[in-house]
Amino acid sequence: MDTASIPVLSGFLILLIVLSAFFSATETAMMRLNRHRLRHFADQGNRRARLALDLLERPDRLIGIILLGNNFVNILASSVSTIIALRTLGQAWIAASAGLLTFVILIAAEVTPKTAAALHPERIAFPAVYIITPLLKLCYPLVWVINVIANGILRMFGITAEDAATHQLGSEELRIVVNEASGLIPDKHQQMLLNILDLEKAHIEDIMIPRNEIVGINLNQDIDEIAAYLRHCPYTRVPLYRDDINNVVAMLHARNLLPLMKQEVLTHEDLLAAGEEPYFVPEGTPLNTQLLNFQNQKSRIGLVVDEYGDIEGLITLEDILEEIIGEFTTDVSATISDIHPQDDGSHLIDGSVNLRALNRIMNWNLPTDGPNTLSGLIIEYLETIPQTGTSMRIAGYTMEVIQVGENMVKTVRVKPPAETATPPLETVEEMNES
């Protein structure tokens, strides 16, 4: 190098600065890559994505080879700049050349390439893997020694290089990813994905039909009364029980009922023989678990039981699906028949309405981490059964108790906050009339 001319040394110095910029940009680009996006590209056969994933599986080796190359070219550039300064300006200018080189490397080989890599990681990382991968194989013994020493120091602080391969996204992190992808997927699909993530937070008792609203057939009734009810039964499946709903013996499906209705004489034994074995679900089961249980059991309806075996309510597959995609049944009026819009913007609502269903239909945000019904929410808030005319504000919603009976709030007038979006009055009225 002592015999090289100044132009050759200058050209070599520029090359070293370019290499320094390459290593700096590669380091930032590789660390900024989205691993889930990489896996998607790799599954589609993208070789560069596969090489990048292989490098990122052991970030200690990747960083080791990048920093080894970066420090080598920077030190070599410093030596070359010193030689150029000695030959052209003399020994007094060595310090000035070091300062100038530091400034050039900071701008041209650090800030600029790293900023570009942070903004466009795939453009830089994908071509770079064709250089970094063979370079890592070539310098592996040296990189291995460096990693052994560095990893030994990290273990002293409880950090291991293998931890990088075990990091998984949690539900809250997935929620953030879905929210940030709002410009890439339709709003409806985004909300469905968020609802799926919410399934593990809700339990079947949050959306089940309560025990007092279960419609069933008492096999101890007169067979003529049962037959008259079955001719106008609006449900596809109804439970068969004896005396009390806790004594459910079968579930009767409409497809098994049709042949029976053609018979001249219908008997209790015929109904019981046409019924299917009831499926019982323990209370406290998360909705995502119950969705899988319905799939495994090849069932669409289950009876929710408490720890003593008493029936608490009824849960259907449709109820869970509506938590994901919203209301989809054709009988919309059955869902909101207890919601009556008023001219002043308030709504008269039955106290037994499920809060999650109410929030979903009206686009409200009433708290759902406690009681399941509007009546239960008011009673819990007041810590007593209120009198008619009692008013309160819960989560910004103004509520007035209109009717009380049977130890529960029967009817409530609810007025949402002014900024809360609610379905237009005409829309709700049309639904109620449908």
C-alpha positions as CSV (number, residue, x, y, z in Angstrom):
1,M,0.0,0.0,0.0
2,D,3.0,2.3,0.5
3,T,3.8,2.1,-3.2
4,A,0.2,2.8,-4.4
5,S,-0.5,6.1,-6.0
6,I,-2.7,8.7,-4.4
7,P,-5.5,8.2,-7.0
8,V,-5.5,4.5,-6.4
9,L,-5.6,5.0,-2.6
10,S,-8.4,7.5,-3.0
11,G,-10.4,5.1,-5.1
12,F,-9.8,2.3,-2.6
13,L,-11.0,4.6,0.2
14,I,-14.2,5.4,-1.7
15,L,-14.8,1.6,-2.2
16,L,-14.3,1.0,1.6
17,I,-16.9,3.7,2.4
18,V,-19.3,2.1,0.0
19,L,-18.8,-1.3,1.6
20,S,-19.3,0.3,5.0
21,A,-22.6,1.8,3.8
22,F,-23.6,-1.6,2.5
23,F,-23.0,-3.3,5.8
24,S,-24.8,-0.6,7.7
25,A,-27.8,-0.7,5.4
26,T,-27.9,-4.4,5.5
27,E,-27.9,-4.5,9.3
28,T,-30.8,-2.1,9.6
29,A,-32.8,-3.7,6.7
30,M,-32.4,-7.3,8.1
31,M,-33.6,-6.2,11.5
32,R,-36.5,-4.3,10.1
33,L,-37.9,-7.2,8.0
34,N,-41.4,-8.4,8.9
35,R,-40.9,-12.1,9.6
36,H,-44.5,-13.0,9.0
37,R,-44.3,-11.3,5.6
38,L,-41.1,-13.2,5.0
39,R,-42.7,-16.5,5.7
40,H,-45.5,-15.7,3.3
41,F,-43.0,-14.9,0.6
42,A,-40.9,-18.0,1.4
43,D,-44.0,-20.3,1.2
44,Q,-44.6,-18.9,-2.2
45,G,-41.1,-20.0,-3.3
46,N,-39.2,-16.7,-3.0
47,R,-35.6,-17.9,-2.5
48,R,-34.4,-14.5,-1.2
49,A,-37.0,-14.6,1.5
50,R,-36.0,-18.1,2.5
51,L,-32.3,-17.0,2.7
52,A,-33.3,-14.0,4.8
53,L,-35.3,-16.2,7.2
54,D,-32.4,-18.6,7.6
55,L,-30.1,-15.7,8.5
56,L,-32.7,-14.3,11.0
57,E,-33.0,-17.6,12.8
58,R,-29.7,-16.9,14.4
59,P,-29.4,-13.1,14.7
60,D,-26.2,-13.4,16.7
61,R,-24.4,-14.9,13.7
62,L,-26.0,-12.4,11.3
63,I,-25.0,-9.4,13.4
64,G,-21.6,-11.0,14.0
65,I,-20.7,-11.2,10.2
66,I,-22.2,-7.8,9.5
67,L,-20.3,-6.0,12.3
68,L,-17.1,-8.0,11.5
69,G,-17.3,-6.7,7.9
70,N,-18.3,-3.2,8.9
71,N,-15.6,-2.7,11.5
72,F,-12.9,-4.2,9.2
73,V,-13.7,-1.8,6.3
74,N,-14.0,1.2,8.7
75,I,-10.6,0.5,10.3
76,L,-9.0,-0.1,6.9
77,A,-10.5,3.1,5.6
78,S,-9.0,5.0,8.6
79,S,-5.6,3.5,7.8
80,V,-5.9,4.5,4.1
81,S,-7.0,8.0,4.9
82,T,-4.0,8.4,7.3
83,I,-1.6,7.3,4.5
84,I,-3.2,9.8,2.1
85,A,-2.9,12.6,4.7
86,L,0.8,11.8,5.3
87,R,1.7,11.8,1.6
88,T,-0.3,14.9,0.7
89,L,-0.5,17.2,3.7
90,G,2.0,15.9,6.2
91,Q,1.9,14.5,9.7
92,A,0.2,17.6,11.1
93,W,-3.0,16.8,9.1
94,I,-3.5,13.2,10.4
95,A,-6.0,14.3,13.1
96,A,-7.9,16.5,10.6
97,S,-8.2,13.7,8.1
98,A,-9.5,11.4,10.9
99,G,-12.2,14.0,11.8
100,L,-13.1,14.4,8.1
101,L,-13.3,10.7,7.6
102,T,-15.5,10.3,10.7
103,F,-17.9,12.9,9.3
104,V,-18.0,11.3,5.8
105,I,-18.6,7.8,7.3
106,L,-21.3,9.2,9.6
107,I,-23.2,10.8,6.7
108,A,-22.4,8.5,3.8
109,A,-22.0,5.1,5.5
110,E,-24.3,5.3,8.6
111,V,-27.2,7.8,8.7
112,T,-28.1,7.9,4.9
113,P,-28.0,4.1,4.2
114,K,-29.6,3.2,7.5
115,T,-32.4,5.6,6.9
116,A,-33.0,4.2,3.5
117,A,-32.9,0.7,4.8
118,A,-35.5,1.5,7.6
119,L,-37.8,2.9,4.9
120,H,-37.4,0.1,2.4
121,P,-36.0,-2.9,4.2
122,E,-37.0,-5.5,1.6
123,R,-35.3,-3.6,-1.3
124,I,-32.0,-3.7,0.5
125,A,-32.2,-6.9,2.4
126,F,-33.2,-9.2,-0.4
127,P,-30.3,-8.5,-2.7
128,A,-27.9,-8.4,0.3
129,V,-28.6,-12.0,1.3
130,Y,-26.7,-13.2,-1.8
131,I,-23.6,-11.5,-0.4
132,I,-24.1,-12.1,3.4
133,T,-24.9,-15.8,3.1
134,P,-21.7,-16.9,1.3
135,L,-19.6,-14.4,3.4
136,L,-21.0,-16.0,6.6
137,K,-20.0,-19.4,5.4
138,L,-16.5,-18.2,4.4
139,C,-15.9,-16.4,7.7
140,Y,-17.8,-18.9,9.9
141,P,-14.9,-20.0,12.1
142,L,-14.1,-16.4,13.0
143,V,-17.8,-15.5,13.5
144,W,-18.2,-18.6,15.7
145,V,-15.4,-17.5,18.0
146,I,-16.9,-14.0,18.2
147,N,-20.4,-15.4,19.0
148,V,-19.1,-17.8,21.6
149,I,-17.5,-14.9,23.5
150,A,-20.5,-12.6,23.0
151,N,-23.1,-15.3,23.9
152,G,-21.1,-16.2,27.0
153,I,-21.4,-12.6,28.2
154,L,-25.1,-12.6,27.4
155,R,-25.8,-15.7,29.4
156,M,-24.4,-14.0,32.4
157,F,-27.4,-11.7,32.1
158,G,-29.9,-14.5,31.4
159,I,-30.1,-13.9,27.6
160,T,-29.7,-16.7,25.0
161,A,-29.5,-16.5,21.3
162,E,-32.1,-19.3,20.9
163,D,-34.7,-17.1,22.5
164,A,-35.2,-15.2,19.2
165,A,-36.7,-18.2,17.5
166,T,-39.3,-18.7,20.2
167,H,-40.9,-15.2,20.1
168,Q,-44.6,-15.5,19.2
169,L,-47.3,-12.8,18.8
170,G,-49.8,-12.7,21.5
171,S,-53.5,-11.8,21.1
172,E,-53.0,-8.2,21.9
173,E,-50.1,-7.9,19.5
174,L,-52.2,-9.5,16.8
175,R,-54.9,-7.0,17.5
176,I,-52.4,-4.2,16.9
177,V,-51.3,-5.8,13.6
178,V,-54.9,-6.1,12.5
179,N,-55.6,-2.5,13.5
180,E,-52.6,-1.2,11.6
181,A,-53.7,-3.2,8.5
182,S,-56.9,-1.1,8.2
183,G,-55.8,0.3,4.9
184,L,-55.2,-3.2,3.4
185,I,-58.4,-5.1,4.4
186,P,-62.1,-4.0,4.3
187,D,-63.5,-2.6,7.5
188,K,-66.0,-5.4,7.8
189,H,-63.2,-8.1,7.5
190,Q,-61.1,-6.2,10.0
191,Q,-63.9,-6.1,12.5
192,M,-64.4,-9.9,12.0
193,L,-60.8,-10.6,12.7
194,L,-60.9,-8.4,15.9
195,N,-64.1,-10.3,17.0
196,I,-62.3,-13.6,16.6
197,L,-59.5,-12.4,18.9
198,D,-62.2,-11.3,21.4
199,L,-63.8,-14.8,21.6
200,E,-61.3,-16.0,24.2
201,K,-62.3,-13.1,26.4
202,A,-66.0,-13.9,26.4
203,H,-67.7,-17.0,27.9
204,I,-70.9,-18.8,26.9
205,E,-72.9,-17.3,29.8
206,D,-72.2,-13.9,28.3
207,I,-74.3,-14.7,25.2
208,M,-76.5,-17.7,26.1
209,I,-80.3,-17.6,26.2
210,P,-81.1,-17.5,30.0
211,R,-83.0,-20.3,31.6
212,N,-86.2,-18.3,32.0
213,E,-86.4,-17.7,28.2
214,I,-85.8,-21.3,27.1
215,V,-88.8,-22.7,25.2
216,G,-89.2,-26.4,25.6
217,I,-91.8,-29.2,25.6
218,N,-93.0,-30.8,28.8
219,L,-93.6,-34.4,28.1
220,N,-96.0,-34.6,31.0
221,Q,-98.4,-32.3,29.2
222,D,-101.4,-33.6,27.2
223,I,-100.3,-34.9,23.8
224,D,-102.9,-32.8,22.1
225,E,-101.5,-29.6,23.6
226,I,-98.0,-30.6,22.5
227,A,-99.2,-31.3,19.0
228,A,-101.0,-28.0,18.8
229,Y,-97.8,-26.2,19.9
230,L,-95.6,-28.1,17.5
231,R,-97.7,-27.1,14.5
232,H,-96.7,-23.5,15.1
233,C,-93.3,-23.9,16.7
234,P,-90.9,-21.2,15.4
235,Y,-87.7,-23.0,16.4
236,T,-85.7,-25.7,14.6
237,R,-84.7,-27.4,17.8
238,V,-86.6,-27.6,21.1
239,P,-85.7,-29.5,24.3
240,L,-87.9,-32.2,25.7
241,Y,-88.1,-32.3,29.4
242,R,-90.3,-33.8,32.2
243,D,-91.9,-31.3,34.7
244,D,-88.8,-29.1,35.0
245,I,-86.3,-27.7,32.5
246,N,-83.6,-29.3,34.6
247,N,-84.9,-32.7,33.6
248,V,-84.1,-32.4,29.8
249,V,-84.2,-35.9,28.3
250,A,-83.8,-35.1,24.5
251,M,-83.5,-32.4,21.9
252,L,-86.2,-32.6,19.1
253,H,-85.1,-31.5,15.6
254,A,-87.7,-30.2,13.1
255,R,-86.5,-32.7,10.5
256,N,-87.4,-35.6,12.8
257,L,-90.8,-33.9,13.7
258,L,-92.2,-33.8,10.2
259,P,-92.8,-37.6,9.8
260,L,-94.5,-37.6,13.2
261,M,-96.9,-34.9,12.2
262,K,-98.2,-37.1,9.4
263,Q,-99.2,-39.8,11.8
264,E,-102.9,-40.0,12.8
265,V,-102.0,-40.6,16.4
266,L,-99.0,-38.9,18.0
267,T,-97.7,-40.3,21.3
268,H,-95.2,-39.2,23.9
269,E,-93.1,-42.3,23.1
270,D,-92.9,-41.2,19.4
271,L,-91.6,-37.7,20.5
272,L,-89.0,-39.2,22.8
273,A,-87.9,-41.7,20.1
274,A,-87.5,-38.9,17.6
275,G,-85.4,-36.8,19.9
276,E,-81.6,-36.7,20.0
277,E,-79.3,-37.0,23.0
278,P,-78.9,-33.5,24.6
279,Y,-75.5,-31.9,24.6
280,F,-74.5,-30.2,27.9
281,V,-71.9,-27.5,28.2
282,P,-70.2,-26.4,31.5
283,E,-70.6,-22.7,32.3
284,G,-67.4,-20.7,32.1
285,T,-66.4,-22.2,28.7
286,P,-64.7,-19.5,26.5
287,L,-66.5,-18.9,23.2
288,N,-63.5,-19.9,21.1
289,T,-63.3,-23.2,22.9
290,Q,-67.0,-23.8,22.6
291,L,-66.9,-23.1,18.9
292,L,-64.3,-25.9,18.5
293,N,-66.4,-28.1,20.8
294,F,-69.5,-27.7,18.6
295,Q,-67.3,-28.7,15.6
296,N,-66.0,-31.8,17.3
297,Q,-69.4,-32.8,18.7
298,K,-71.1,-32.2,15.3
299,S,-73.7,-30.2,17.2
300,R,-75.3,-26.8,16.8
301,I,-77.0,-26.3,20.2
302,G,-76.0,-27.0,23.8
303,L,-77.5,-26.7,27.3
304,V,-75.4,-24.7,29.7
305,V,-75.1,-26.3,33.2
306,D,-73.5,-25.0,36.4
307,E,-71.3,-27.0,38.8
308,Y,-74.4,-28.7,40.3
309,G,-75.8,-29.8,37.0
310,D,-78.6,-27.4,36.9
311,I,-79.4,-25.8,33.6
312,E,-78.5,-22.1,33.4
313,G,-79.2,-21.4,29.7
314,L,-79.0,-22.5,26.1
315,I,-76.2,-21.7,23.7
316,T,-76.2,-22.2,19.9
317,L,-73.6,-22.1,17.2
318,E,-75.4,-19.2,15.6
319,D,-75.0,-17.1,18.8
320,I,-71.2,-17.6,18.6
321,L,-71.0,-16.9,14.9
322,E,-72.9,-13.7,15.4
323,E,-70.2,-12.6,17.8
324,I,-67.8,-12.8,14.9
325,I,-69.7,-11.6,11.8
326,G,-72.7,-9.7,13.4
327,E,-76.4,-10.3,13.0
328,F,-77.0,-12.6,10.0
329,T,-80.3,-14.4,10.8
330,T,-83.3,-13.6,8.7
331,D,-85.4,-13.0,11.8
332,V,-83.9,-9.7,12.7
333,S,-87.1,-8.6,14.6
334,A,-86.6,-11.4,17.0
335,T,-83.3,-9.9,18.0
336,I,-84.4,-6.3,18.5
337,S,-88.1,-6.6,19.3
338,D,-87.3,-5.3,22.8
339,I,-85.7,-2.1,21.5
340,H,-88.1,0.8,20.7
341,P,-86.6,4.0,19.4
342,Q,-88.2,7.3,20.6
343,D,-88.4,10.7,18.8
344,D,-86.1,12.3,21.3
345,G,-83.2,10.0,20.4
346,S,-83.6,7.7,23.4
347,H,-84.7,4.0,23.3
348,L,-87.1,2.1,25.4
349,I,-85.3,-1.3,26.1
350,D,-86.4,-4.4,27.8
351,G,-84.2,-5.0,30.9
352,S,-83.5,-8.7,29.9
353,V,-81.7,-7.7,26.7
354,N,-78.2,-9.1,26.5
355,L,-75.6,-6.4,26.7
356,R,-73.3,-7.8,24.0
357,A,-76.1,-8.1,21.6
358,L,-77.3,-4.6,22.4
359,N,-73.8,-3.2,21.8
360,R,-73.5,-5.1,18.5
361,I,-76.9,-4.0,17.2
362,M,-76.9,-0.4,18.4
363,N,-73.1,0.2,18.0
364,W,-72.9,1.1,21.6
365,N,-70.2,0.6,24.2
366,L,-71.9,-0.4,27.4
367,P,-69.6,-2.3,29.8
368,T,-69.8,-6.1,29.3
369,D,-67.2,-7.2,31.8
370,G,-69.8,-7.8,34.5
371,P,-73.5,-8.7,34.3
372,N,-74.9,-10.0,31.0
373,T,-78.2,-8.1,30.9
374,L,-79.2,-4.4,31.0
375,S,-81.2,-5.1,34.2
376,G,-78.2,-6.8,35.8
377,L,-75.9,-3.8,34.8
378,I,-78.3,-1.3,36.5
379,I,-78.7,-3.4,39.7
380,E,-75.0,-3.9,40.0
381,Y,-74.3,-0.2,39.6
382,L,-76.9,0.8,42.1
383,E,-76.3,-2.2,44.4
384,T,-80.0,-2.4,45.0
385,I,-83.2,-3.1,43.0
386,P,-84.2,0.5,41.9
387,Q,-87.6,2.2,42.1
388,T,-89.5,3.3,39.1
389,G,-88.2,6.7,37.9
390,T,-84.6,6.2,39.1
391,S,-82.1,7.8,36.8
392,M,-78.4,7.3,36.5
393,R,-75.5,7.6,34.1
394,I,-73.4,4.5,33.2
395,A,-70.4,4.8,30.9
396,G,-71.8,8.0,29.6
397,Y,-75.3,6.6,28.8
398,T,-78.2,8.2,30.6
399,M,-80.7,5.6,31.9
400,E,-84.1,6.0,33.5
401,V,-85.9,3.0,35.1
402,I,-89.4,2.9,33.6
403,Q,-90.8,-0.3,35.0
404,V,-89.7,-2.7,37.8
405,G,-91.1,-6.1,38.5
406,E,-90.3,-9.7,39.7
407,N,-87.1,-8.4,41.4
408,M,-85.6,-7.1,38.1
409,V,-85.7,-4.0,35.9
410,K,-88.4,-4.6,33.3
411,T,-88.0,-1.5,31.0
412,V,-85.3,1.2,30.7
413,R,-85.1,4.4,28.8
414,V,-81.5,4.7,27.5
415,K,-80.1,7.8,25.8
416,P,-76.6,7.4,24.4
417,P,-73.9,10.1,24.4
418,A,-74.3,12.6,21.6
419,E,-71.2,11.4,19.8
420,T,-72.2,7.7,19.8
421,A,-73.3,6.5,16.5
422,T,-76.6,4.6,16.5
423,P,-78.8,3.1,13.8
424,P,-81.1,5.7,12.2
425,L,-84.6,5.7,13.7
426,E,-86.2,4.6,10.4
427,T,-83.8,1.7,10.2
428,V,-84.6,0.3,13.6
429,E,-88.4,0.8,13.0
430,E,-88.1,-1.1,9.8
431,M,-86.3,-3.9,11.6
432,N,-89.0,-4.1,14.2
433,E,-91.7,-4.2,11.6
434,S,-90.0,-7.0,9.6
